[in-house]
Amino acid sequence: MVAAVERVQGGRFYSDLLTNVWDAFCSYNHGGLRAASNQVIEGAVQPRVDEAMMCEVVRFSRIMQLLTANACAMVCDREEDARACSARLQQLQAEVPRGAAN
């Protein structure tokens, strides 16, 4: 799907995303070292999630949904839908406080 999207869109955004962050995504989300080490508190393994972390997970999920919808719209030649996804992604980017990690 990445190749199909990039043929339509041009560039290497999705290929680069896959190359640069896939291992980290899997390590955080599928029981990898990062996921486990984030739960170690004073010798115990337990949930350690604060409100800011939950908000970031929701924000990240929204971004990934929009990227997926945008990719599907481009592959299906639905330019208006792709533009709407891109506009919403820009809005989400504008909502990030200055100095916050993206």
Contacts in CASP RR format, 6 or more apart in sequence:
PFRMAT RR
TARGET T0000
AUTHOR 0000-0000-0000
METHOD contacts of the structure
MODEL  1
MVAAVERVQGGRFYSDLLTNVWDAFCSYNHGGLRAASNQVIEGAVQPRVD
EAMMCEVVRFSRIMQLLTANACAMVCDREEDARACSARLQQLQAEVPRGA
AN
1 71 0 8 1.000
1 75 0 8 1.000
2 14 0 8 1.000
2 15 0 8 1.000
2 18 0 8 1.000
4 75 0 8 1.000
5 14 0 8 1.000
5 71 0 8 1.000
5 74 0 8 1.000
5 75 0 8 1.000
6 12 0 8 1.000
6 13 0 8 1.000
6 14 0 8 1.000
6 15 0 8 1.000
8 74 0 8 1.000
8 75 0 8 1.000
8 77 0 8 1.000
9 74 0 8 1.000
14 67 0 8 1.000
14 71 0 8 1.000
24 34 0 8 1.000
26 32 0 8 1.000
27 33 0 8 1.000
27 34 0 8 1.000
27 35 0 8 1.000
28 34 0 8 1.000
28 35 0 8 1.000
28 38 0 8 1.000
29 35 0 8 1.000
36 45 0 8 1.000
38 48 0 8 1.000
39 45 0 8 1.000
39 46 0 8 1.000
39 47 0 8 1.000
39 48 0 8 1.000
41 48 0 8 1.000
59 92 0 8 1.000
62 92 0 8 1.000
63 89 0 8 1.000
63 92 0 8 1.000
66 85 0 8 1.000
66 88 0 8 1.000
66 89 0 8 1.000
66 92 0 8 1.000
67 85 0 8 1.000
67 89 0 8 1.000
69 81 0 8 1.000
69 85 0 8 1.000
70 82 0 8 1.000
70 85 0 8 1.000
70 86 0 8 1.000
70 89 0 8 1.000
73 79 0 8 1.000
73 81 0 8 1.000
73 82 0 8 1.000
73 85 0 8 1.000
74 82 0 8 1.000
93 102 0 8 1.000
96 102 0 8 1.000
END
